[in-house]
């Protein structure tokens, strides 16, 4: 069943349309380029969990600070930001620094 349903928000309906379209058209959500930065001691408990939320790791640095840059699904940003905030007691950083220079069939949402 397709069509507009006033009981659901616009974003939820748009995501449903994208899911339906994916069945017949090869489209993907654009990947976010995210940079994580936090103290080494703070990262010990969560860095494996953080890394698991990335599709691709572009760079990783352990020189005094734990720094990671990579590509992730847009839906993972909130979880990444919460992990960094919780484990760094608000001192760490999780920032979107761009989007993947990508395929012609990507959709932004």
Rosetta blueprint (number, residue, H / E / L):
1 X L
2 X L
3 X L
4 X L
5 X L
6 X L
7 X L
8 X L
9 X L
10 X H
11 X H
12 X H
13 X H
14 X H
15 X H
16 X H
17 X H
18 X H
19 X H
20 X H
21 X H
22 X H
23 X L
24 X L
25 X L
26 X L
27 X L
28 X E
29 X E
30 X L
31 X L
32 X E
33 X E
34 X E
35 X E
36 X E
37 X E
38 X E
39 X E
40 X H
41 X H
42 X H
43 X H
44 X L
45 X L
46 X L
47 X H
48 X H
49 X H
50 X H
51 X H
52 X H
53 X L
54 X L
55 X L
56 X E
57 X E
58 X E
59 X E
60 X E
61 X E
62 X L
63 X L
64 X L
65 X E
66 X E
67 X E
68 X E
69 X E
70 X E
71 X E
72 X E
73 X L
74 X H
75 X H
76 X H
77 X H
78 X H
79 X H
80 X H
81 X H
82 X H
83 X H
84 X H
85 X H
86 X H
87 X H
88 X L
89 X L
90 X L
91 X L
92 X L
93 X E
94 X E
95 X E
96 X E
97 X E
98 X E
99 X E
100 X L
101 X L
102 X L
103 X L
104 X L
105 X L
106 X E
107 X E
108 X L
109 X L
